[in-house]
Amino acid sequence: MKKRAVLLLFPIIAIVFEALPFGAVLRFSDPEATVIKTYSYFDLTPYGYANFGPFLTALLTIAILVFSVIYLLKPKKKLINAVTIISAVAALTSVMPLQFGTEYYNIVSVIVTLLIICEVAASVLIKV
């Protein structure tokens, strides 16, 4: 039971970081200056500017948490497989802002990505 409870730790911490208004980065430029604004992963503003990764990552992290809670209550192989797959996809979506450049990825983004990767590793280790 304790081993399975670890699955809740990483998505909960990731959701806390995603809720902070510092993770999703947008850069606005004109000839005189560049303005960098940061948003919560749950904010739709970056999504509206084609930065889809943070919002998709936030949704997937919620799904990871839901499936982890269900797995904790009712441990079945299909549920832990779902946690692993959703976590892997979330790890991929969390690095999507890098397609625009490293300026769109900050320390909060790195922390969220690492937490999701830890969730992938934890789910794989629980399966073994």
Rosetta blueprint (number, residue, H / E / L):
1 M L
2 K H
3 K H
4 R H
5 A H
6 V H
7 L H
8 L H
9 L H
10 F H
11 P H
12 I H
13 I H
14 A H
15 I H
16 V H
17 F H
18 E H
19 A H
20 L L
21 P L
22 F L
23 G L
24 A E
25 V E
26 L E
27 R E
28 F E
29 S E
30 D L
31 P L
32 E L
33 A L
34 T E
35 V E
36 I E
37 K E
38 T E
39 Y E
40 S L
41 Y L
42 F L
43 D L
44 L L
45 T H
46 P H
47 Y H
48 G H
49 Y L
50 A L
51 N L
52 F L
53 G H
54 P H
55 F H
56 L H
57 T H
58 A H
59 L H
60 L H
61 T H
62 I H
63 A H
64 I H
65 L H
66 V H
67 F H
68 S H
69 V H
70 I H
71 Y H
72 L H
73 L H
74 K L
75 P L
76 K L
77 K H
78 K H
79 L H
80 I H
81 N H
82 A H
83 V H
84 T H
85 I H
86 I H
87 S H
88 A H
89 V H
90 A H
91 A H
92 L H
93 T H
94 S H
95 V L
96 M H
97 P H
98 L H
99 Q H
100 F H
101 G L
102 T H
103 E H
104 Y H
105 Y L
106 N L
107 I H
108 V H
109 S H
110 V H
111 I H
112 V H
113 T H
114 L H
115 L H
116 I H
117 I H
118 C H
119 E H
120 V H
121 A H
122 A H
123 S H
124 V H
125 L H
126 I H
127 K H
128 V L
